[in-house]
Amino acid sequence: MTRADIHILLRDLLREVLDDTSVNPHPDDLESDIPGFDSGRKIQLILAVEERLGVRLRSREVDGLRRFGDWLNLLHQRVAGP
């Protein structure tokens, strides 16, 4: 899965979680820049990502996620492997 594929997948999952098809996050966007994205939605997104990609995100990994690009980097590493 390419980084572009992950970007599209993550964007689409975020849209589902927020129930807002207009959301179009960029890698430099902070989580707080995304309207409606809060800690509850973050948990929903984590669960959706884990289910869709078949990965398990660790607490310390999730704690480091601040920007949309952080999500992309983490998922690219996890899906592409070491």
C-alpha positions in Angstrom: 0.0 0.0 0.0 1.5 3.3 -1.0 1.5 6.5 1.1 -1.1 8.0 -1.3 -3.3 4.9 -0.8 -3.0 5.3 3.0 -3.8 9.1 2.7 -7.0 8.3 0.8 -8.0 5.5 3.2 -7.3 7.6 6.3 -9.2 10.6 4.8 -12.2 8.4 4.0 -12.2 6.8 7.4 -12.0 10.2 9.0 -14.9 11.3 6.9 -16.9 8.3 8.1 -16.1 8.9 11.7 -17.0 12.6 11.5 -19.9 12.0 9.1 -18.6 14.8 7.0 -17.6 14.2 3.4 -16.2 17.7 3.1 -13.2 16.9 5.4 -10.0 17.0 3.5 -7.1 17.0 5.9 -3.5 17.8 4.8 -0.4 16.3 6.4 0.5 19.5 8.2 -3.0 19.8 9.8 -3.1 19.4 13.5 -5.8 17.2 14.9 -7.3 20.3 16.5 -7.5 21.9 13.0 -10.0 19.3 11.9 -13.5 20.4 12.8 -15.3 18.0 15.0 -12.3 15.9 15.7 -12.0 15.3 19.5 -10.7 12.5 21.8 -13.8 10.4 21.3 -13.6 10.7 17.5 -9.9 9.8 17.8 -10.7 6.6 19.5 -13.3 5.8 16.8 -10.7 6.5 14.1 -8.1 4.3 15.8 -10.6 1.4 15.9 -11.6 2.0 12.3 -8.0 2.0 11.2 -7.2 -1.1 13.1 -10.2 -3.0 11.7 -9.6 -1.8 8.1 -5.8 -2.3 8.0 -5.7 -5.3 10.3 -3.1 -3.6 12.5 -3.0 -3.0 16.3 -1.9 0.5 17.3 0.0 0.8 20.5 -0.8 3.4 23.1 2.7 5.0 22.9 2.2 5.3 19.1 -1.2 6.9 19.4 0.1 9.3 22.0 2.5 10.7 19.5 -0.1 11.5 16.9 -0.6 15.3 16.6 -0.8 16.0 12.9 -2.5 14.2 10.1 0.9 13.5 8.7 1.9 11.7 11.9 -1.0 9.3 11.2 0.2 8.8 7.6 3.8 8.2 8.7 2.8 5.7 11.4 0.4 3.8 9.2 2.9 3.7 6.3 5.5 2.2 8.6 3.0 -0.3 10.0 1.6 -1.4 6.7 4.8 -1.3 4.7 6.8 -3.0 7.5 10.3 -2.2 8.7 
